[in-house]
Amino acid sequence: MPTLLNPGPLLDLHMTSFATIPNGVQLLADGNMEAAGVAAWIPGTAGVVPSKETVPAPHSGTQYLRLNCNGLGNPFVYQSVCTIGNTYRVTGWARGDGVVTQPNVWQGRDLFTGTISTAWQYFDVTFVAAASTQIRFYGRNVAGNFADYDDITVELCPASTRNLGSLGGVALLGDGVTAATMPTQLSPHGMSFDGGDYLTVANNGVYDFRVGGVDQPFSVEALWLGTEPGAPRFRPIFGKGDIVSVQGGWIFYTSLSTCFRLGDSAGNFFGIAASAAESTVLYKNLSHVVGTYTGSGLVSGTKLYINARQVGTEGTTGIYTGQPNDFRPVYIGRGKVGATTSYGLGVGYNFAIYNWALTPSQVSQQYRKRMAMLQCR
């Protein structure tokens, strides 16, 4: 069986190898919804008043907060617990009415948008507080019925999470200057990307995959949990350059499908994508995702794996054109298609780049290794 010991990955960031932040301080009054009354929750749109429901929740507790929409568009309740510039983490459970209403968490922008389902959905978001000092819990949609929330925890993360320097001297957090672009290391051993975060991996030419005018094979790998079901826009896990207008660009991302795409010399791109059903796995479970390219120059040389199973349908043909001596960095949680730059939204536990195409047996080997490492944390 092929081994990964030699030559080894070009980049291998194990979140288990780096410091993690401790749990912060619970800031909410009655975040678990078990205390009597609802006075701690401030009504928003049209004075919407929530109610405490006493039907037992399936995961814990005996009460949860119900936001009765009463036919209103996007009604909400809120908590004023944030200070601009501070880093916070919000976790909890939410569900919709199963008809039109989606639960939603907001703080200056959408942090979490759940599905239209009565099933309880877990959310875990980290953000730097924006101009609005409210954390809002919505019943998103027009003329909805209700949205429910339970076991909400709001933590003030230690200030050090806003700028942790570098990961092993390899990847810088964000651009090293702007706090809002720095993902937060979480305990246990994860890194949260809130839709404005990214890591920068300096490039000395080793990530260009172009030698003597010939494109070279490579692979990208991540252990990832997406937090935006059915995202209409792409949410990058990896990105290198601009895959439309610049030679040498490539991007590995999630959206309505999970895609691994590469740019060609004419400014086109090709690649492989999972089906929408296969992609939803990443929004339900922590998943191992791998994209490989054999260097053949054709889409048939591109493969996509989710949890060690090859998935996806072939796109258009093309020839990937790596750019020699191209020192643009590789980004984790950031990517560009044409004029559009987007950012990752989810939690990652491992990120790796290889200068060869992982074989199916190697993908399986890494899948078992990554999952075992996480379970043993």
C-alpha positions in Angstrom: 0.0 0.0 0.0 1.4 3.4 -0.8 2.8 5.2 2.2 2.5 8.9 3.2 5.8 8.9 5.1 7.8 9.8 2.0 7.8 12.4 0.6 5.2 13.7 3.0 2.8 16.6 2.5 4.0 20.1 1.5 1.6 21.5 4.1 0.1 19.7 7.1 -1.7 21.8 9.7 -3.0 19.7 12.6 -5.1 21.7 14.9 -4.3 19.2 17.6 -0.7 20.4 17.4 -1.4 24.0 18.3 -2.8 25.8 21.4 -6.5 26.0 21.8 -8.5 28.6 23.7 -10.4 27.7 26.9 -14.1 28.0 27.2 -15.2 31.6 27.8 -17.7 33.1 30.2 -21.4 32.5 29.7 -22.9 36.0 29.2 -26.6 35.3 28.8 -29.2 35.3 31.4 -31.2 32.0 31.1 -29.5 30.8 28.0 -30.7 27.3 28.7 -34.3 28.4 28.9 -35.0 26.6 32.2 -35.5 29.7 34.3 -39.1 31.0 34.7 -40.2 33.8 32.4 -38.7 35.4 29.3 -37.7 38.8 30.5 -34.1 38.3 29.5 -35.1 38.1 25.8 -35.8 41.5 24.3 -38.5 41.6 21.6 -37.5 43.0 18.2 -39.6 43.4 15.1 -43.1 44.7 15.9 -42.5 44.0 19.6 -42.6 40.2 19.0 -42.7 38.5 22.4 -41.3 35.0 22.7 -42.8 32.3 24.8 -41.4 29.4 26.9 -42.6 26.0 25.6 -42.6 23.1 28.1 -42.8 20.2 25.7 -39.6 18.3 26.3 -36.8 19.0 23.8 -35.3 15.9 22.3 -31.7 16.7 23.3 -31.9 18.1 26.8 -34.0 20.2 29.2 -37.7 20.6 29.6 -38.2 24.1 28.1 -37.2 26.0 25.0 -37.8 29.5 23.7 -40.4 29.8 20.9 -40.4 32.8 18.7 -44.0 33.1 17.4 -43.8 34.7 14.0 -47.5 35.6 13.8 -47.2 36.1 10.0 -44.4 38.7 10.3 -41.4 38.8 8.1 -38.1 38.0 9.9 -39.3 38.6 13.5 -36.6 38.4 16.1 -35.6 38.6 19.8 -32.2 39.7 20.9 -29.6 40.0 23.6 -27.4 43.1 24.0 -24.2 41.4 25.3 -21.6 42.3 22.7 -18.9 45.0 22.7 -17.6 46.1 19.3 -14.2 44.6 18.6 -14.5 41.7 21.1 -14.5 38.1 20.0 -17.5 35.9 20.9 -18.6 32.3 20.4 -22.3 31.4 20.3 -23.6 27.8 20.4 -27.0 26.3 20.8 -29.8 24.4 19.1 -32.6 25.7 16.9 -35.4 24.5 14.6 -38.0 25.9 12.3 -41.7 25.2 11.8 -41.0 22.7 9.0 -43.1 24.7 6.5 -41.5 28.1 5.7 -39.5 29.3 8.7 -35.8 28.9 9.1 -34.0 29.6 12.4 -31.3 32.3 12.0 -28.5 33.8 14.2 -27.3 37.3 13.3 -24.8 39.9 14.5 -24.2 42.5 11.9 -24.6 39.7 9.3 -25.9 36.2 9.2 -23.9 33.9 11.4 -26.1 30.8 11.0 -29.1 30.0 8.8 -30.8 26.7 9.6 -33.0 24.5 7.4 -36.8 24.6 7.2 -37.2 21.6 9.5 -38.6 20.7 12.9 -35.5 18.7 13.5 -33.1 20.3 16.1 -30.0 21.8 14.4 -26.8 22.6 16.3 -24.9 25.9 15.6 -21.5 27.0 16.7 -20.3 30.4 15.4 -17.4 32.6 16.4 -17.2 36.3 15.3 -15.7 39.7 16.1 -18.6 42.0 17.2 -19.5 44.5 14.5 -21.3 47.9 14.8 -24.5 46.3 16.0 -24.1 45.2 19.6 -27.0 42.8 19.5 -27.1 39.0 18.9 -30.4 38.4 17.2 -32.3 35.1 17.0 -34.7 35.2 14.0 -37.6 33.3 12.5 -36.5 33.9 9.0 -39.1 34.1 6.2 -42.4 35.8 5.5 -45.6 34.8 7.2 -43.9 32.0 9.1 -45.2 30.2 12.2 -42.4 29.8 14.7 -38.7 29.2 15.4 -37.4 27.5 18.5 -34.1 28.0 20.4 -32.6 26.1 23.3 -29.4 25.8 25.3 -27.8 28.9 23.9 -24.3 29.8 25.2 -22.6 33.1 24.5 -19.0 33.3 25.5 -16.6 36.2 25.5 -13.4 34.6 24.1 -10.0 35.5 25.5 -8.5 38.5 23.7 -5.6 36.3 22.5 -7.9 34.5 20.1 -8.0 37.6 17.9 -4.3 37.4 17.0 -2.5 34.1 17.7 0.4 34.9 15.4 1.4 31.9 13.3 0.6 28.2 13.3 3.9 26.4 13.6 5.6 29.3 11.6 3.7 28.2 8.5 0.3 29.8 8.3 -0.5 33.3 9.4 -3.9 34.1 10.9 -5.7 36.4 8.5 -3.5 39.2 7.2 -1.8 39.6 10.6 -3.4 43.0 11.0 -7.2 43.1 10.8 -8.9 41.3 13.6 -12.1 40.6 11.7 -10.2 38.3 9.3 -8.7 36.0 11.9 -10.3 32.6 12.5 -10.6 31.5 16.1 -9.0 28.4 17.5 -11.5 26.4 19.5 -11.3 23.7 22.1 -11.2 20.9 21.3 -8.7 21.5 18.6 -10.7 23.1 15.9 -10.6 26.4 14.0 -13.8 28.4 13.4 -14.2 30.4 10.1 -17.1 32.8 10.4 -17.4 33.9 6.8 -14.8 36.7 7.0 -11.8 34.7 8.2 -8.9 33.1 6.5 -5.4 31.8 7.0 -2.5 32.9 4.7 0.1 30.3 3.8 3.3 31.9 2.4 4.3 30.6 -1.0 7.9 30.2 -2.2 6.9 28.5 -5.4 6.2 25.1 -3.9 2.5 25.4 -4.4 2.6 26.4 -8.1 2.7 22.8 -9.5 4.2 23.7 -12.8 7.7 22.4 -13.7 9.4 22.7 -17.1 6.2 24.0 -18.7 4.3 20.8 -17.5 1.5 20.9 -14.9 2.2 18.6 -11.9 -0.1 16.5 -9.8 -1.3 17.6 -6.4 -3.9 17.0 -3.7 -5.7 19.1 -1.1 -7.3 17.6 2.1 -9.4 18.9 5.0 -11.4 17.7 8.0 -14.3 20.1 7.8 -17.7 20.9 9.1 -19.7 23.4 7.1 -22.2 25.6 9.0 -24.3 27.0 6.2 -26.7 24.4 4.7 -27.5 25.0 1.1 -25.1 27.9 0.7 -25.9 29.7 -2.5 -22.4 31.1 -2.9 -19.2 29.2 -2.7 -17.5 28.8 0.6 -13.7 28.1 0.1 -11.7 25.7 2.1 -8.6 26.4 0.0 -7.8 28.9 -2.7 -4.8 29.8 -4.8 -5.0 32.8 -7.1 -8.0 33.7 -9.3 -9.2 30.6 -11.1 -10.9 32.5 -13.9 -8.5 35.3 -15.0 -5.1 34.2 -13.9 -3.1 31.1 -14.8 -2.3 28.8 -12.0 -5.4 29.4 -9.9 -7.3 26.6 -8.1 -10.0 26.4 -5.5 -11.5 23.8 -3.2 -14.9 24.8 -1.9 -18.4 24.0 -0.7 -21.7 25.4 -1.9 -24.8 23.6 -3.2 -22.1 21.1 -4.2 -18.6 20.4 -3.0 -16.2 21.3 -5.8 -12.5 21.1 -6.7 -11.7 23.3 -9.6 -8.6 24.4 -11.5 -7.9 27.2 -14.0 -6.5 26.8 -17.5 -4.3 29.1 -19.6 -7.3 30.6 -21.3 -8.9 31.9 -18.1 -11.4 29.0 -18.0 -11.8 26.5 -15.3 -12.6 22.9 -14.9 -13.0 20.4 -12.2 -15.3 18.0 -10.4 -18.3 18.5 -8.1 -20.4 16.3 -5.8 -24.1 16.1 -6.0 -26.2 18.4 -3.8 -27.2 15.3 -1.7 -23.6 14.3 -1.2 -22.6 17.8 -0.3 -25.1 18.1 2.5 -23.0 15.6 4.4 -20.6 18.4 5.2 -23.4 20.4 6.8 -24.6 17.5 9.0 -21.3 15.9 10.1 -17.7 16.6 10.5 -16.3 15.2 7.2 -13.0 14.3 5.5 -12.8 15.9 2.1 -10.0 15.4 -0.5 -9.5 16.7 -4.0 -6.8 15.2 -6.2 -5.3 16.0 -9.6 -3.2 13.6 -11.6 -1.5 16.2 -13.8 -3.0 14.8 -17.0 -4.4 18.1 -18.0 -8.0 16.7 -18.3 -10.9 16.6 -15.9 -10.6 12.8 -15.9 -7.5 13.4 -13.8 -9.5 15.2 -11.1 -11.2 13.4 -8.3 -13.2 14.3 -5.3 -13.6 12.2 -2.1 -16.0 12.7 0.9 -15.3 10.4 3.8 -13.0 8.2 1.7 -15.7 7.6 -1.0 -15.1 9.0 -4.5 -18.0 11.2 -5.4 -18.9 13.8 -8.0 -19.7 14.3 -11.7 -17.2 15.5 -14.3 -17.3 19.0 -15.6 -15.9 20.6 -18.7 -12.5 19.5 -20.0 -9.5 21.8 -19.8 -5.8 22.0 -19.1 -4.6 23.2 -15.7 -1.8 25.7 -16.1 0.4 26.2 -13.1 2.3 29.4 -13.0 6.1 28.9 -12.4 7.7 31.3 -9.9 4.2 32.5 -8.9 4.6 33.6 -5.2 1.0 34.4 -4.5 0.0 32.8 -1.2 -2.3 29.8 -0.7 -5.3 30.7 1.4 -7.3 28.5 3.8 -10.8 29.8 4.1 -10.6 32.3 1.2 -10.9 32.0 -2.6 -11.5 34.0 -5.7 -13.5 33.4 -8.9 -13.2 36.4 -11.2 -14.0 39.5 -9.3 -15.7 37.7 -6.5 -13.8 36.9 -3.3 -15.5 34.6 -0.8 -14.7 33.2 2.6 -15.2 29.9 4.4 -17.9 29.3 6.9 -17.4 26.3 9.1 -15.0 24.6 11.5 -11.7 22.9 10.3 -9.6 20.4 12.2 -6.9 19.5 9.6 -5.6 21.0 6.4 -3.0 19.5 4.1 -1.6 19.9 0.6 0.4 17.2 -1.3 2.6 17.4 -4.4 1.1 14.2 -5.8 -2.3 12.7 -6.4 -3.4 10.7 -3.4 -4.5 7.2 -4.4 -7.8 5.8 -3.2 -6.0 3.7 -0.6 -4.1 6.7 0.6 -7.3 8.7 0.9 -8.8 5.9 3.0 -5.6 5.8 5.2 -5.8 9.5 5.8 -9.5 9.3 6.6 -8.9 6.7 9.3 -5.9 8.6 10.6 -7.7 12.0 10.8 -10.8 10.6 12.5 -8.8 8.6 15.0 -6.8 11.7 15.9 -9.9 13.7 16.5 -11.5 10.9 18.6 -8.4 10.7 20.8 -8.2 14.4 21.5 
